[in-house]
Amino acid sequence: MSTGLAADPLLAWRDEFPGLDRMLHFISHSLGAMPRGAERALEHYARTWRERGIRAWEEEWFDLPVRTGDMLAGILNAPHGSVSMHENVTTAQAIALSAIEFTPPRNRLVCSAEDFPSVLYLYEGLARRGVELVRMPAHDGRTIREQDLVASIDERTAVVAISHVLFRTSQVLDLAPIAARAREAGARTLIDAYQAVGTVPVDVTALGIDFLTGGSVKWLCGGPGAGYLYASPRARAELRPAFTGWFGHAAPFEFDSGPMRWDDGPRRFWTGTTGIPSFAAASAGHAIVAEIGVPRIRAKSLRQTERMIRWADEFGFRVVSPRNEVRGGTVVLDVPKAEAVTRALLAADVLLDFRPGVGVRLAPHFYTRDDEVDRVMAMVRDEAKARA
C-alpha cells in the first residue's frame, strides 16, 4: 500500500519529478531524479540566448553563478558570496589546492584510501610537485576511523582533504574532531561533501572548515556540470588561487593582461567562462532541497534506509553500509552476483548501481514511497535467487 501525504508529507514534492512514476528510482547517490523546473530552466536559457544574444551576459548570465552559489550557501549555512560554481569537484578541489603553499616542512596532504578516486588521482598529481601524501588505510569493512585521521595531522600537514560520506560504504565521518585538530596544527581543511549535501545536514560555519566541495548530480537533483566550492571568509581573505582565470579578476572586462588582481568577493575562486546551462538547470533541484530542509530529508532517509536494512536481514543479505546513524543516504548490500543482479534490474527500469568490492547500492530520497522500498528489496531478492 502506498504511503500517503498524511504519513509522509515530503511526498508533496513528488509531482515535481515527472519520471518517478515510470521507474523505481534508487540511485540518488549517483544521479538524482530530474525536477520539472530543470527542463523549464533550460528552455529559458535557450530562449534567452536566441532572443537576447550577447545582452544575456549583462542581463542574466554573469550573475547566475552567484545566485546559484548563494542558494547552496543557504543549504550549507554559509555566508552569501562564499560558494563559487564550477564544472565538477575535481576542478573545484584543484582550484582550492592551487592556493596552498606546500612548502617543506609543511608539505603534507592527509587523505584516506576510501576517498573518491577522482580526487585521489588529483592528490597523486600533487605528489609530483613535492607534496607528501599521507593516505590513511581503511580497516575491516572499509571503515575509516576518525581517531586515525586526527592522529595523522601534525605541524607538517598543509591540508586535510577527506570525504564527509564515503562513496562505497556510505559511512559518515565525524568532521568536528578532524577539523579541530587541523586548526590546532595550522592546517587547512578541504572536504568532499558530494555524498552528504542534500541528504545529510552540513554546517560549514559550525565546523570551521576552510573549503568544501560538492556537486549537484546526486542528492541535490541538479544534474551534471554544476559543482561548487565553499571557501570560508578567512580562506577567501588569505589565499590566492594559482588555478584562476579572467572571471576571477577584480575587473574582468578591463581585459587587464596582468599581474592578476583577484576579486575580493564571490568571484575570487572563479576561473574562465562559466557553464551557464548547467547552473541554470541545477537551480530547480537546489530550491526544492532548500525549501524542504535537509534535516527533514535526513529523518526520512534514516527511516527508509532502516526499513531496507530490516528487509536485507530477513533475506539474508550482508549489509555493508553502517547500521546506525553514521550511515549516509545509501544502503549497500553484499548480494550474490551483484553485478548481474544490477544489470537485470536496470533492464526492468529499477535504477540502482554496483560498486566492486561492496555490492549493490540503493538510495531512497525524499520523493520515495515506502511501498517502493518494499518492492525494490523484493526484486533484489528475486533476482539474487534466480542466479543462485
N, C-alpha and C positions, 0 to 999 in steps of 0.2 A: 504494500500500500504506500502511495506517495506521501511524502512529508508535506503538510500544509503550511501556509504562512503563519498561522497562529503558533504552531510548534517551532517553526524555523523562519523568523522574519527576514533573514538575509536572502531568502528566495525571491523576495520582491524585486531584486535586481536581475533575476534570471532572464526575463524577457529582453534585456538589453544585449543578450548574446544569442543571435539567431541560429547558430549552428548546433546548439546543445540538444535539440530535440531529434537530431539525425544521427547522433553518436553518443557513446559513453566517453566522456572527456575526463581522463585521469592522468593528464600529462602537463598540468600547470607548472610543475617543476622544470619543464623544458620549453613549452610553448603554451601560454595561456590562451583561452578562448578569445575570439575577436569580438569586441563590442560594436554595436551598430554605429556608434559615434566615430569609430576609426574610418569606416567607409565614407561617411559624410565629410570628415576632415580631409580625406584625400581628394574627394570630388571638389571641395572648396579650394584646395591647393591648385588643382589643375585649372579650375575656372579662373582663379586669380592670376595664374601665370598667363593664361590665354588673353584675359581681358585687361590686365594692368601692366603686364610686361615688366620692364626694369623698375617701374614705380613700386612694384610689390616689395622691393627691399626696404624702402623707406617707410612704406605704409604698414607692413606686417612682418616681413620675414626677418629683419635684423633683430627685432625684439622677441621673436618667437622662442628662441632657445632660453632667454632669460625667464620668460613666463613659464616655460616648461620646467626649468630648473627650480623655480620658486614653488611650483606645485609639489615637486618632490621634497623640497626643503621642509614644507609643512608636514609631510609624512614622516620625515626623519627628525623632527623637532630641531631643525637647523635654522639659522638666520637667513632671511631673504638675501639673495645675491651670493650665497656660498656654494651653490650647486651649479656646475657647468655641464653642458651636454656634449657627448662625444659619440663616436660610432660604436664602440664596444668597450668592455672592461679592460682588455689588453692595452688598447690605446690610452685609456684614462690612467691606468697604472703607470704606463711608460712616461706620460706627462708628469705625473707626480714624482716619480723616481728621478726624472731628469733634473729636478730642483734640489736633490740631495747631494751633498758633497761627501763622497765616500773616501775620506782622507785618512790613511792609517795614522794611528792605530784604530780609529773608529771607522772601520770599513766593512762591518758585518751586516748581513741581512738575515734575519731569523724568519723561517717559514716552516711549513710542515709537509710531510710526504703525502698528505691527503688533500692538499690544495689542488685547485683545478689545473689540469696540465697546461693550459694556455699561459697562465701566469708563471708557472714553474719554468716553462721554456724562456719566458722573458727574464726571469731571475738568472737562469743559466747564461744568457747573453751578457748580463752584467758581470758575471764571473770573468769574462774575457777582458773586462776593463778594470780588473783588480779588486772586485767586490768578493768578499769571502762569504760563501753561503753556509748557513747552519740550518740544515733541513732536519727537523725533528721527526724521527720514525714513529710509526703507529704501533700500538700494542695489539694484542689479540682482538679480533673483530674489527680491525682498522680503527681502533679508538685512539684519539689524541687526548692526552691529559694536560689540562691547563697548568698544573704544577710543573710539568716538564718544560713547557714554554717559558714560564716565569723564571725557572732556574737557568735557562739558556741566555737570558738577557743580562748583559753587563755593560761596562763603560766602553767596550769595543763595539757595541751594537749601534749602528746608524739607523736601521729601520727594522721594525717588526711587521712583517707582511703576512697576514693569516686570514683564513676564512671565518666567517661567523657561523655558517651552517655548512657542514661538509657535504659535497655533492653526491658522494657514493652512498653514504650511510644515513644522511640526514641528522647527524649528531650536531647539536647546538653547543658551541663553545661559550663559556662564560668569559666575556671580554673584559670585565671590570678589573680583575686582578692583573691581567696581562697588560692592559693599558696603564694601570697604576705603576707597575714595575717599569714599564718603558719610560714613563715620565720621570720616575726617580733616577733612572740611569741616563737620562738625557737623550733617549732615542725617539725617533718619530714612529707613529703607528699608521699603517696602511691596511684597511680592512676590505676584504672582498665579501660583500653582503648580498651577492646575487641571489643566493638561495634563501635569504631571510626577508628582505624588504617586500612587503605586501602580504606576508603570512606570519612573520614573527616580528613583534614590535622592536624597533631600533631607535634609540635616543642618543644621537651623536653628541649633544651638549652634555648630557649626564655622564656619558662615558669619557668625555675629554680626549677624544682621539683627534689625530691630525688630518687624516684622509680616509675616505670611504668611497668605494666604487661599487657599481651595480649596473643593472640593465633592466629593460622593460619587457623583454621577451617572455619572461616566466610569470611570476605571481602578480605582476602589475598589469598584465593583459595589454601591453602596449606594442607588441610586435618587434621585429628586429631593427637594428640600426639606431637605437636610442639608449646608448649607455650614458653613464653620468659619473661625475667626480665631485664629492663633497670635499671642500678644503676649509678647515677651521679658520676663524678670524686671525688667529695667531700665525698659522701657516701661510695664509694669504699675505700677511704683513711682512713676514720674514723671508719668504722663499721666492725665487725667480726661476721658472722652468726653462731649461735649455731647449726642450722639445716644445716649440712655440710657433707662432705664425702671425700673419698680419691682422687677424681679428683679435689677437691678444694684445695688440698695441694700444696705447692710450688714445691715439687719434688715427685709426686705420685709414681713413680717407684722406689723410695728408700724404699717404704713399711715401713715407719717410724711409730712406734707404739705410738708416741706422746711424748710430747704435740703437738697439732695441730699447724702447721705453714701455714697460709693462703697464697695462691698465690696473688701476687700484681697486676696481670694482669687480663685478661678476665675470668680466671677460679675461681676467688675469691668466687663467689656465686654458683659454681657447687657443686653437691653432689656426687653420685656414678656413675656407668657406664651409659653412655648416650644412648638415644634411636635413634640410627643411622638411621634405616629405615624411621622413621617419619621425621627426619630432612632432609634427602635426598629428600623425596617426596615433602616436603614443599618448597624447594628452587625454583622450577619452577614457582609457583604462586607468590612468593616474587619478582622474577626477572621481571615478567610481570608488576606487580604493580609499581615497581621501574622505569621501562622503560617508562611507560605511565606518571607517576607522579600523586600523589594524588590530587593536585589542579584541574587537568583536569577531573579526575574521579568525584570529588565533584561537578564541574559545571554541568556535565551531570546528576548526581544524583538529584540535585536540580531541574533541568528542567523536568526530567521524573517523579519525585515524585509530582511535582506541577501539571503535566498532570493527574496523578492519582487522586489527590485531586479534580480537576475540574470534573472528571467523578463521583467521590463519591458525590459531591454536586448535580450533575444532577440526580443521582439515589436515593438521599435522605438518604445516609448513614452518620452517625455521624463520623467525623474524630477525633480520639483520639490523634494522634501524633500532634506536633505543626505544624501550617500552615506557619510559616516564617522560616528564616534561622537558627533558633535554633532547627531545625529538622535534625536528622541524616539521614541515608540512607533508612529508613523503613517508610512505611505508615501503620498506624494502624487504622482499621475500625471497628466500633461497628455495626456489621452485625447481623440481627436476626438469631438465631440458628447458631451462628458462628462455633461451634464445628462440627455440622453436615455438614455445608457447606464446611468446610475444609476437612473432610473425603471424601466427594463426589468428590471434585476437585482433591485430591490426587489420587483417583482411576482413574481419567481421565488424569493422567500424568501432572497435574499442581502442581508444587512444591511450597508450602506455609505452614504456620503454624498458630496455635491458641494459645493464652495465656488467661487463666481465668481472668476475670475482665476487660479485654480491648478489646478482639475480635480477628479478623483476622489480621495477619501481612504479608505484601507483600513488597518485596525489589527488584527493578531492580538493575543492576550493569552495568559496562562499556560495557559488551557484549550484553546487552538487546536492542532489536529493538523497535522503537516507536509503530509499529503495534502490537507487543506482549503486550505492556502496554494496548492498547485499547482492545485487545482480552481478557486478563485476567480480566479486570474490567467488561466486558460484561458477562463473565462466572460467576463471583461472583454475579452479579445482577441476572442472570437467576437462579442460584442455590438458592439464597435467596428467590426469588419469588416462586419457586417450593415448598418451605417449609413454606410459609406464611399461 
